[in-house]
Amino acid sequence: MFLQAAAQDGTYGAYPRIYQEFADHRIDGVTASIGAWTIGDRFAGLTMRESPDPIVRHTSPIVPHIVRKDSFLSRTLK
């Protein structure tokens, strides 16, 4: 059985739909999303988005991060 907690119309045309199980991980009413980026098999960076409701959209505010080659995180993720 599918229980719809939230829905968002999109601009993706005929692409398949994405269904996700809801896990309430809000902090002070804000839903956050962290996206990890790779190039080949190497970590390349991450993004963080926040939304005041359960859906984090591609239009939600984004904070990009750069991981320098000599940073602790870069050395840890090798």
Number of C-alpha atoms within 10 A of each C-alpha: 3 6 7 10 9 9 9 8 5 10 7 8 7 6 8 7 9 5 9 7 9 11 7 8 12 14 8 7 11 13 17 18 15 13 10 11 12 10 8 7 7 11 15 17 16 15 14 15 18 20 18 13 13 19 16 17 15 9 9 15 12 15 11 12 12 11 14 12 10 8 10 10 12 16 11 7 9 8
